[in-house]
Amino acid sequence: MRKLTMILLAAATVLMTTLTAFAQAPDHAAEPANMSYKGYVAIAAGIGFAIAVFGGAMGQSRIGAAACEGAARNPGAAPKIQVMMILGLALIESLVLFALLVVFAVVARV
């Protein structure tokens, strides 16, 4: 019974907050018809950057896990493994920063 009450309260809260979106009439005269895609470009750029960040985080976590496993198996090679791990992490992070620059370029052009 408690779960049902919480679900109903959450649904009521969501429905009450959407009322403010419909309270004002849309102002179509303020924006030209050919400029209506700006918001979609910003949202698409944000989603694309989120995907790039997610991929970079997954790659970095796998590199870290593999480096820990390699150092645990062969402690004598730990310094070489650490150098290669840092190089790989830097390259992955540079790709994520490049994606951020692309997002800024796309949003600035619109």
TIMI-2910 file (N, C-alpha, C, CB; in pm, 1 decimal, decimal comma, always signed):
<rs>
+----------+----------+----------+----------+----------+----------+----------+----------+----------+----------+----------+----------+------+
!      n_x !      n_y !      n_z !     ca_x !     ca_y !     ca_z !      c_x !      c_y !      c_z !     cb_x !     cb_y !     cb_z ! resn !
+----------+----------+----------+----------+----------+----------+----------+----------+----------+----------+----------+----------+------+
!    +82,0 !   -118,7 !     +0,0 !     +0,0 !     +0,0 !     +0,0 !    +86,6 !   +125,5 !     +0,0 !    -93,4 !     -0,4 !   +119,9 !  Met !
!   +201,0 !   +119,8 !    +68,4 !   +289,4 !   +236,2 !    +76,2 !   +351,5 !   +266,7 !    -59,9 !   +399,7 !   +213,0 !   +180,7 !  Arg !
!   +387,7 !   +161,1 !   -134,4 !   +444,2 !   +182,5 !   -267,4 !   +342,7 !   +248,0 !   -359,8 !   +491,7 !    +50,1 !   -327,2 !  Lys !
!   +220,5 !   +202,9 !   -354,0 !   +115,7 !   +259,6 !   -437,8 !    +93,6 !   +406,6 !   -405,0 !    -14,6 !   +181,5 !   -420,6 !  Leu !
!    +95,2 !   +439,2 !   -277,7 !    +78,5 !   +579,0 !   -237,2 !   +193,1 !   +664,3 !   -288,6 !    +68,9 !   +590,2 !    -84,7 !  Thr !
!   +315,2 !   +615,2 !   -278,9 !   +431,1 !   +690,6 !   -327,5 !   +426,1 !   +709,3 !   -478,3 !   +560,5 !   +620,1 !   -288,4 !  Met !
!   +383,9 !   +605,9 !   -549,9 !   +373,2 !   +616,4 !   -695,6 !   +266,6 !   +718,1 !   -733,1 !   +340,8 !   +479,3 !   -758,2 !  Ile !
!   +153,5 !   +714,4 !   -665,9 !    +47,3 !   +810,9 !   -695,7 !    +88,4 !   +953,6 !   -661,9 !    -78,9 !   +774,7 !   -619,6 !  Leu !
!   +158,6 !   +971,5 !   -550,5 !   +207,1 !  +1104,8 !   -515,8 !   +310,6 !  +1154,5 !   -616,5 !   +267,0 !  +1104,2 !   -375,2 !  Leu !
!   +398,0 !  +1067,7 !   -662,3 !   +496,9 !  +1106,8 !   -762,8 !   +427,9 !  +1144,4 !   -894,1 !   +598,3 !   +992,6 !   -786,3 !  Ala !
!   +329,0 !  +1066,2 !   -935,5 !   +255,7 !  +1097,7 !  -1057,5 !   +181,1 !  +1230,1 !  -1044,3 !   +157,7 !   +985,3 !  -1091,0 !  Ala !
!   +119,7 !  +1254,0 !   -928,8 !    +48,4 !  +1380,0 !   -907,7 !   +144,6 !  +1498,2 !   -910,4 !    -27,7 !  +1377,0 !   -774,4 !  Ala !
!   +263,0 !  +1481,1 !   -854,4 !   +362,5 !  +1588,0 !   -855,9 !   +406,4 !  +1619,5 !   -997,8 !   +483,4 !  +1549,9 !   -771,0 !  Thr !
!   +431,1 !  +1517,3 !  -1076,8 !   +471,0 !  +1539,1 !  -1215,3 !   +359,7 !  +1608,3 !  -1292,8 !   +508,0 !  +1406,1 !  -1282,4 !  Val !
!   +236,8 !  +1565,5 !  -1272,5 !   +125,3 !  +1627,2 !  -1343,0 !   +105,2 !  +1772,3 !  -1301,1 !     -1,9 !  +1548,3 !  -1318,7 !  Leu !
!   +126,3 !  +1803,8 !  -1173,9 !   +109,6 !  +1941,6 !  -1128,8 !   +220,7 !  +2031,7 !  -1180,3 !   +105,1 !  +1947,0 !   -977,3 !  Met !
!   +340,8 !  +1979,6 !  -1195,9 !   +448,5 !  +2063,5 !  -1246,2 !   +435,5 !  +2087,8 !  -1395,7 !   +582,6 !  +2000,4 !  -1215,6 !  Thr !
!   +365,9 !  +2001,6 !  -1468,2 !   +348,1 !  +2024,9 !  -1611,6 !   +242,4 !  +2130,2 !  -1639,8 !   +311,0 !  +1895,9 !  -1681,3 !  Thr !
!   +160,7 !  +2162,9 !  -1542,2 !    +59,2 !  +2265,5 !  -1563,7 !   +121,1 !  +2400,1 !  -1596,6 !    -29,3 !  +2278,3 !  -1441,4 !  Leu !
!   +236,0 !  +2431,1 !  -1540,2 !   +299,0 !  +2560,3 !  -1567,4 !   +347,7 !  +2570,6 !  -1711,2 !   +415,2 !  +2583,0 !  -1472,2 !  Thr !
!   +376,1 !  +2458,7 !  -1774,1 !   +419,8 !  +2463,0 !  -1913,0 !   +306,5 !  +2504,1 !  -2005,3 !   +475,0 !  +2328,0 !  -1955,3 !  Ala !
!   +184,8 !  +2472,6 !  -1967,6 !    +70,5 !  +2505,4 !  -2052,2 !     -0,3 !  +2633,2 !  -2007,3 !    -27,7 !  +2390,1 !  -2052,9 !  Phe !
!    +53,3 !  +2702,0 !  -1908,4 !    -13,3 !  +2820,2 !  -1855,2 !     -2,6 !  +2938,8 !  -1949,7 !    +45,0 !  +2856,5 !  -1720,5 !  Ala !
!   +103,9 !  +2948,3 !  -2027,2 !   +123,2 !  +3061,4 !  -2116,1 !   +101,1 !  +3017,5 !  -2260,6 !   +264,1 !  +3121,7 !  -2098,1 !  Gln !
!    +46,0 !  +3108,7 !  -2336,6 !    +28,2 !  +3080,7 !  -2478,5 !   +163,2 !  +3091,9 !  -2548,1 !    -75,5 !  +3177,6 !  -2542,3 !  Ala !
!   +190,1 !  +3008,0 !  -2646,5 !   +318,3 !  +3016,6 !  -2716,3 !   +328,2 !  +3144,9 !  -2797,6 !   +337,6 !  +2895,4 !  -2807,4 !  Pro !
!   +446,6 !  +3202,1 !  -2800,9 !   +470,5 !  +3325,9 !  -2873,4 !   +546,7 !  +3292,4 !  -3001,7 !   +549,5 !  +3428,8 !  -2785,6 !  Asp !
!   +472,0 !  +3267,8 !  -3108,5 !   +535,2 !  +3228,2 !  -3234,9 !   +589,1 !  +3348,0 !  -3311,1 !   +436,1 !  +3152,6 !  -3322,1 !  His !
!   +544,8 !  +3466,8 !  -3279,7 !   +589,5 !  +3584,0 !  -3354,4 !   +730,1 !  +3626,7 !  -3315,8 !   +493,9 !  +3698,7 !  -3332,8 !  Ala !
!   +777,4 !  +3588,8 !  -3197,2 !   +908,4 !  +3632,7 !  -3151,1 !  +1022,1 !  +3558,7 !  -3220,2 !   +919,2 !  +3614,5 !  -3001,9 !  Ala !
!   +996,8 !  +3443,6 !  -3274,7 !  +1102,2 !  +3362,9 !  -3334,6 !  +1068,8 !  +3335,0 !  -3480,8 !  +1121,0 !  +3230,7 !  -3256,8 !  Glu !
!  +1160,4 !  +3364,8 !  -3572,8 !  +1134,2 !  +3334,0 !  -3714,4 !  +1121,5 !  +3183,1 !  -3735,6 !  +1246,9 !  +3391,0 !  -3804,1 !  Pro !
!  +1052,9 !  +3145,8 !  -3840,1 !  +1025,8 !  +3004,1 !  -3867,3 !  +1153,6 !  +2926,4 !  -3898,0 !   +928,2 !  +2990,8 !  -3983,9 !  Ala !
!  +1253,8 !  +2991,9 !  -3959,1 !  +1374,5 !  +2919,2 !  -3996,6 !  +1474,1 !  +2906,3 !  -3882,0 !  +1440,5 !  +2987,3 !  -4113,0 !  Asn !
!  +1449,4 !  +2964,8 !  -3766,1 !  +1540,6 !  +2957,3 !  -3652,7 !  +1488,1 !  +2867,0 !  -3541,2 !  +1566,0 !  +3095,8 !  -3598,3 !  Met !
!  +1391,7 !  +2784,1 !  -3567,9 !  +1330,1 !  +2703,7 !  -3463,4 !  +1409,5 !  +2577,8 !  -3428,7 !  +1191,9 !  +2665,3 !  -3505,1 !  Ser !
!  +1519,2 !  +2553,7 !  -3493,9 !  +1595,7 !  +2431,9 !  -3470,4 !  +1710,6 !  +2452,9 !  -3371,9 !  +1649,7 !  +2379,6 !  -3601,2 !  Tyr !
!  +1731,2 !  +2572,9 !  -3321,5 !  +1845,3 !  +2600,9 !  -3233,8 !  +1843,1 !  +2516,3 !  -3107,7 !  +1847,4 !  +2747,5 !  -3196,3 !  Lys !
!  +1727,7 !  +2502,7 !  -3047,6 !  +1718,0 !  +2422,8 !  -2925,8 !  +1750,2 !  +2276,6 !  -2951,1 !  +1579,5 !  +2435,1 !  -2866,4 !  Gly !
!  +1706,6 !  +2226,2 !  -3064,7 !  +1733,3 !  +2086,4 !  -3098,1 !  +1882,2 !  +2062,7 !  -3121,9 !  +1653,2 !  +2045,2 !  -3221,9 !  Tyr !
!  +1949,2 !  +2159,5 !  -3180,8 !  +2092,8 !  +2145,6 !  -3203,3 !  +2166,8 !  +2141,5 !  -3070,1 !  +2145,6 !  +2261,2 !  -3290,6 !  Val !
!  +2126,4 !  +2227,4 !  -2977,4 !  +2191,5 !  +2228,2 !  -2845,8 !  +2166,6 !  +2097,8 !  -2771,6 !  +2141,6 !  +2346,4 !  -2761,9 !  Ala !
!  +2044,4 !  +2046,8 !  -2778,1 !  +2013,3 !  +1920,3 !  -2711,3 !  +2091,0 !  +1805,6 !  -2775,5 !  +1861,7 !  +1892,0 !  -2716,7 !  Ile !
!  +2098,0 !  +1803,0 !  -2907,2 !  +2171,4 !  +1697,0 !  -2976,1 !  +2320,5 !  +1704,1 !  -2944,6 !  +2149,1 !  +1706,3 !  -3127,5 !  Ala !
!  +2374,9 !  +1825,4 !  -2936,2 !  +2516,2 !  +1839,7 !  -2902,0 !  +2541,6 !  +1790,8 !  -2759,9 !  +2561,2 !  +1986,2 !  -2916,9 !  Ala !
!  +2451,7 !  +1822,2 !  -2668,4 !  +2467,0 !  +1775,3 !  -2530,8 !  +2458,7 !  +1624,3 !  -2519,8 !  +2362,2 !  +1837,9 !  -2442,9 !  Gly !
!  +2366,5 !  +1563,8 !  -2592,4 !  +2353,2 !  +1417,8 !  -2590,0 !  +2476,2 !  +1352,3 !  -2653,2 !  +2224,5 !  +1373,6 !  -2664,3 !  Ile !
!  +2524,8 !  +1409,9 !  -2762,4 !  +2645,6 !  +1355,7 !  -2825,2 !  +2766,7 !  +1363,9 !  -2734,4 !  +2674,3 !  +1428,8 !  -2953,9 !  Gly !
!  +2778,1 !  +1475,8 !  -2662,2 !  +2889,6 !  +1489,0 !  -2569,1 !  +2875,1 !  +1391,5 !  -2452,7 !  +2899,0 !  +1632,8 !  -2516,9 !  Phe !
!  +2752,3 !  +1368,9 !  -2408,2 !  +2730,6 !  +1272,4 !  -2300,2 !  +2772,2 !  +1132,0 !  -2343,8 !  +2582,9 !  +1272,8 !  -2256,5 !  Ala !
!  +2743,5 !  +1097,2 !  -2467,6 !  +2785,3 !   +966,5 !  -2519,3 !  +2937,7 !   +958,2 !  -2525,7 !  +2724,3 !   +941,2 !  -2659,3 !  Ile !
!  +3002,8 !  +1068,1 !  -2568,4 !  +3149,0 !  +1069,1 !  -2575,2 !  +3210,3 !  +1056,0 !  -2436,3 !  +3198,6 !  +1197,6 !  -2642,7 !  Ala !
!  +3153,3 !  +1125,1 !  -2338,8 !  +3204,2 !  +1116,6 !  -2202,1 !  +3184,2 !   +976,0 !  -2146,5 !  +3134,8 !  +1220,3 !  -2111,9 !  Val !
!  +3069,2 !   +916,1 !  -2174,3 !  +3042,9 !   +780,3 !  -2127,3 !  +3143,4 !   +682,1 !  -2187,3 !  +2899,3 !   +738,0 !  -2162,5 !  Phe !
!  +3168,9 !   +694,5 !  -2317,3 !  +3266,8 !   +606,5 !  -2381,1 !  +3406,0 !   +626,2 !  -2325,1 !  +3268,6 !   +629,6 !  -2530,4 !  Gly !
!  +3443,5 !   +752,2 !  -2301,3 !  +3574,8 !   +779,7 !  -2242,9 !  +3587,7 !   +723,3 !  -2102,7 !  +3600,7 !   +928,7 !  -2240,3 !  Gly !
!  +3481,9 !   +736,2 !  -2023,0 !  +3485,0 !   +683,0 !  -1886,9 !  +3495,0 !   +530,5 !  -1887,9 !  +3360,2 !   +727,2 !  -1809,4 !  Ala !
!  +3423,8 !   +467,8 !  -1978,7 !  +3432,1 !   +321,9 !  -1988,0 !  +3572,6 !   +278,4 !  -2029,5 !  +3327,8 !   +268,1 !  -2088,1 !  Met !
!  +3630,7 !   +348,4 !  -2126,0 !  +3766,4 !   +314,8 !  -2168,8 !  +3868,8 !   +336,1 !  -2059,0 !  +3804,4 !   +396,5 !  -2289,4 !  Gly !
!  +3855,6 !   +445,8 !  -1985,7 !  +3949,6 !   +472,9 !  -1877,4 !  +3936,9 !   +370,4 !  -1765,5 !  +3927,5 !   +613,0 !  -1822,2 !  Gln !
!  +3814,0 !   +328,8 !  -1736,1 !  +3797,5 !   +228,8 !  -1630,4 !  +3856,0 !    +94,6 !  -1672,5 !  +3649,4 !   +212,5 !  -1594,6 !  Ser !
!  +3842,7 !    +61,3 !  -1799,3 !  +3900,8 !    -65,9 !  -1845,0 !  +4053,0 !    -60,6 !  -1844,8 !  +3850,3 !   -100,4 !  -1985,6 !  Arg !
!  +4107,7 !    +56,3 !  -1880,6 !  +4253,6 !    +70,2 !  -1875,9 !  +4303,6 !    +56,5 !  -1733,0 !  +4297,5 !   +205,6 !  -1934,9 !  Ile !
!  +4235,0 !   +120,9 !  -1639,3 !  +4275,2 !   +111,3 !  -1499,1 !  +4266,2 !    -30,1 !  -1446,4 !  +4190,3 !   +201,9 !  -1414,3 !  Gly !
!  +4159,8 !    -99,8 !  -1481,2 !  +4144,0 !   -238,2 !  -1435,8 !  +4251,8 !   -328,3 !  -1495,0 !  +4005,1 !   -291,2 !  -1473,3 !  Ala !
!  +4280,1 !   -309,3 !  -1623,6 !  +4381,8 !   -392,6 !  -1687,7 !  +4520,2 !   -362,9 !  -1631,0 !  +4381,2 !   -370,6 !  -1839,4 !  Ala !
!  +4547,5 !   -236,0 !  -1599,4 !  +4678,4 !   -201,4 !  -1541,9 !  +4693,7 !   -261,3 !  -1402,5 !  +4696,4 !    -48,2 !  -1535,9 !  Ala !
!  +4589,1 !   -256,0 !  -1323,1 !  +4595,8 !   -316,6 !  -1188,9 !  +4615,5 !   -467,0 !  -1198,1 !  +4467,9 !   -285,5 !  -1108,7 !  Cys !
!  +4545,4 !   -528,7 !  -1290,4 !  +4559,1 !   -673,9 !  -1307,5 !  +4698,3 !   -710,6 !  -1356,2 !  +4454,1 !   -726,7 !  -1405,7 !  Glu !
!  +4750,0 !   -632,8 !  -1449,5 !  +4885,0 !   -660,5 !  -1500,7 !  +4992,1 !   -639,6 !  -1395,3 !  +4914,5 !   -572,6 !  -1620,4 !  Gly !
!  +4976,7 !   -535,1 !  -1314,1 !  +5075,2 !   -511,9 !  -1208,4 !  +5065,3 !   -618,4 !  -1100,2 !  +5056,2 !   -372,8 !  -1146,9 !  Ala !
!  +4946,1 !   -669,5 !  -1076,5 !  +4930,6 !   -775,3 !   -976,8 !  +4991,5 !   -906,4 !  -1025,6 !  +4782,6 !   -795,5 !   -943,3 !  Ala !
!  +4983,7 !   -932,0 !  -1153,4 !  +5040,3 !  -1056,3 !  -1207,2 !  +5191,4 !  -1050,6 !  -1217,8 !  +4981,2 !  -1086,1 !  -1343,4 !  Arg !
!  +5243,2 !   -932,7 !  -1254,0 !  +5387,5 !   -918,4 !  -1271,5 !  +5433,0 !   -788,9 !  -1205,5 !  +5426,2 !   -920,2 !  -1422,3 !  Asn !
!  +5464,9 !   -790,5 !  -1077,8 !  +5503,1 !   -667,3 !  -1008,8 !  +5629,7 !   -602,5 !  -1062,8 !  +5521,3 !   -695,3 !   -863,9 !  Pro !
!  +5715,0 !   -679,5 !  -1126,6 !  +5838,5 !   -623,5 !  -1182,7 !  +5812,0 !   -531,7 !  -1300,5 !  +5931,5 !   -734,8 !  -1225,6 !  Gly !
!  +5701,4 !   -552,0 !  -1369,8 !  +5669,0 !   -469,7 !  -1486,7 !  +5575,9 !   -354,2 !  -1452,0 !  +5605,6 !   -555,4 !  -1594,7 !  Ala !
!  +5550,9 !   -331,9 !  -1324,2 !  +5456,8 !   -228,1 !  -1282,7 !  +5494,7 !    -88,1 !  -1331,1 !  +5445,9 !   -227,3 !  -1133,1 !  Ala !
!  +5622,4 !    -47,1 !  -1326,5 !  +5653,3 !    +88,1 !  -1377,2 !  +5624,1 !   +106,2 !  -1525,8 !  +5798,5 !   +119,8 !  -1351,9 !  Pro !
!  +5654,0 !     +4,5 !  -1605,4 !  +5625,6 !    +14,3 !  -1749,0 !  +5474,7 !    +14,6 !  -1774,4 !  +5692,3 !   -102,4 !  -1825,3 !  Lys !
!  +5402,4 !    -65,0 !  -1697,5 !  +5257,3 !    -69,7 !  -1712,1 !  +5197,0 !    +65,0 !  -1673,7 !  +5197,2 !   -182,8 !  -1625,5 !  Ile !
!  +5251,8 !   +126,5 !  -1568,9 !  +5199,3 !   +255,4 !  -1524,6 !  +5222,0 !   +363,1 !  -1630,7 !  +5264,8 !   +297,0 !  -1392,1 !  Gln !
!  +5337,1 !   +362,7 !  -1693,3 !  +5365,4 !   +461,5 !  -1797,8 !  +5269,0 !   +444,4 !  -1914,9 !  +5511,5 !   +448,8 !  -1846,7 !  Val !
!  +5248,8 !   +321,5 !  -1956,3 !  +5157,0 !   +296,1 !  -2068,0 !  +5013,2 !   +330,0 !  -2030,0 !  +5166,2 !   +149,5 !  -2112,6 !  Met !
!  +4976,3 !   +305,2 !  -1903,4 !  +4841,6 !   +338,2 !  -1857,5 !  +4820,2 !   +489,3 !  -1861,4 !  +4817,7 !   +284,1 !  -1714,9 !  Met !
!  +4917,1 !   +565,4 !  -1812,9 !  +4903,5 !   +711,3 !  -1812,4 !  +4895,7 !   +764,7 !  -1954,4 !  +5020,8 !   +776,5 !  -1737,7 !  Ile !
!  +4972,8 !   +707,9 !  -2045,7 !  +4966,7 !   +750,0 !  -2185,8 !  +4829,5 !   +720,5 !  -2245,4 !  +5076,0 !   +680,0 !  -2267,8 !  Leu !
!  +4776,2 !   +603,1 !  -2219,5 !  +4643,1 !   +568,5 !  -2269,5 !  +4534,4 !   +656,3 !  -2210,3 !  +4612,6 !   +423,7 !  -2240,0 !  Gly !
!  +4543,1 !   +686,0 !  -2080,2 !  +4444,5 !   +772,9 !  -2016,4 !  +4449,9 !   +913,8 !  -2075,6 !  +4468,0 !   +778,2 !  -1864,6 !  Leu !
!  +4570,4 !   +962,8 !  -2102,4 !  +4584,0 !  +1096,4 !  -2160,5 !  +4524,2 !  +1102,0 !  -2301,1 !  +4731,7 !  +1137,8 !  -2164,4 !  Ala !
!  +4544,9 !   +997,7 !  -2379,2 !  +4489,7 !   +996,4 !  -2514,2 !  +4336,9 !   +988,9 !  -2512,3 !  +4546,8 !   +878,9 !  -2593,0 !  Leu !
!  +4282,1 !   +909,1 !  -2422,9 !  +4135,6 !   +900,8 !  -2413,4 !  +4077,9 !  +1034,0 !  -2366,8 !  +4093,3 !   +787,4 !  -2316,7 !  Ile !
!  +4142,5 !  +1096,2 !  -2269,0 !  +4093,1 !  +1225,1 !  -2219,7 !  +4103,0 !  +1332,2 !  -2327,5 !  +4171,5 !  +1268,7 !  -2095,1 !  Glu !
!  +4206,1 !  +1324,7 !  -2412,7 !  +4216,6 !  +1422,5 !  -2521,5 !  +4103,1 !  +1404,2 !  -2622,2 !  +4352,8 !  +1409,9 !  -2592,4 !  Ser !
!  +4058,9 !  +1281,1 !  -2644,0 !  +3945,3 !  +1259,4 !  -2733,6 !  +3817,5 !  +1318,2 !  -2675,7 !  +3926,5 !  +1110,2 !  -2760,9 !  Leu !
!  +3798,5 !  +1306,2 !  -2545,0 !  +3679,7 !  +1363,7 !  -2481,9 !  +3684,8 !  +1515,8 !  -2488,3 !  +3667,5 !  +1316,8 !  -2335,5 !  Val !
!  +3802,3 !  +1574,5 !  -2466,9 !  +3815,3 !  +1720,3 !  -2478,6 !  +3794,0 !  +1766,5 !  -2622,0 !  +3953,0 !  +1765,8 !  -2429,2 !  Leu !
!  +3837,7 !  +1686,6 !  -2719,1 !  +3811,4 !  +1719,6 !  -2859,0 !  +3661,6 !  +1717,1 !  -2887,3 !  +3885,0 !  +1622,0 !  -2952,4 !  Phe !
!  +3590,4 !  +1621,8 !  -2829,0 !  +3444,6 !  +1618,0 !  -2845,1 !  +3381,1 !  +1742,6 !  -2784,6 !  +3385,7 !  +1491,1 !  -2779,7 !  Ala !
!  +3433,9 !  +1790,1 !  -2671,6 !  +3382,9 !  +1912,6 !  -2611,3 !  +3405,1 !  +2032,7 !  -2703,3 !  +3449,9 !  +1936,8 !  -2475,7 !  Leu !
!  +3519,3 !  +2039,7 !  -2767,2 !  +3545,9 !  +2148,1 !  -2862,4 !  +3451,5 !  +2141,4 !  -2981,6 !  +3691,1 !  +2142,5 !  -2910,6 !  Leu !
!  +3422,0 !  +2021,9 !  -3027,6 !  +3328,0 !  +2006,7 !  -3139,2 !  +3188,4 !  +2054,3 !  -3096,9 !  +3322,7 !  +1858,4 !  -3187,0 !  Val !
!  +3147,4 !  +2021,2 !  -2975,4 !  +3018,2 !  +2067,0 !  -2925,7 !  +3013,3 !  +2218,8 !  -2921,1 !  +2990,3 !  +2008,8 !  -2786,9 !  Val !
!  +3118,8 !  +2281,2 !  -2868,1 !  +3122,0 !  +2427,2 !  -2863,9 !  +3117,8 !  +2487,5 !  -3004,5 !  +3247,1 !  +2475,1 !  -2790,1 !  Phe !
!  +3187,7 !  +2426,8 !  -3100,2 !  +3187,1 !  +2478,1 !  -3236,0 !  +3049,0 !  +2465,9 !  -3300,2 !  +3290,3 !  +2404,8 !  -3319,7 !  Ala !
!  +2981,8 !  +2355,5 !  -3277,4 !  +2849,7 !  +2334,1 !  -3335,5 !  +2746,8 !  +2429,7 !  -3274,4 !  +2805,5 !  +2188,3 !  -3315,1 !  Val !
!  +2751,3 !  +2444,9 !  -3143,6 !  +2654,5 !  +2532,6 !  -3077,4 !  +2683,1 !  +2679,2 !  -3110,1 !  +2657,4 !  +2510,5 !  -2924,7 !  Val !
!  +2809,5 !  +2716,1 !  -3123,1 !  +2844,2 !  +2854,7 !  -3155,4 !  +2805,6 !  +2890,5 !  -3299,2 !  +2994,1 !  +2877,6 !  -3134,5 !  Ala !
!  +2804,9 !  +2794,6 !  -3388,3 !  +2771,5 !  +2820,9 !  -3527,4 !  +2622,0 !  +2848,0 !  -3544,8 !  +2814,0 !  +2703,3 !  -3614,8 !  Arg !
!  +2542,2 !  +2789,2 !  -3458,5 !  +2396,1 !  +2804,4 !  -3471,1 !  +2348,5 !  +2933,7 !  -3414,1 !  +2324,3 !  +2691,1 !  -3403,2 !  Val !
+----------+----------+----------+----------+----------+----------+----------+----------+----------+----------+----------+----------+------+
</rs>
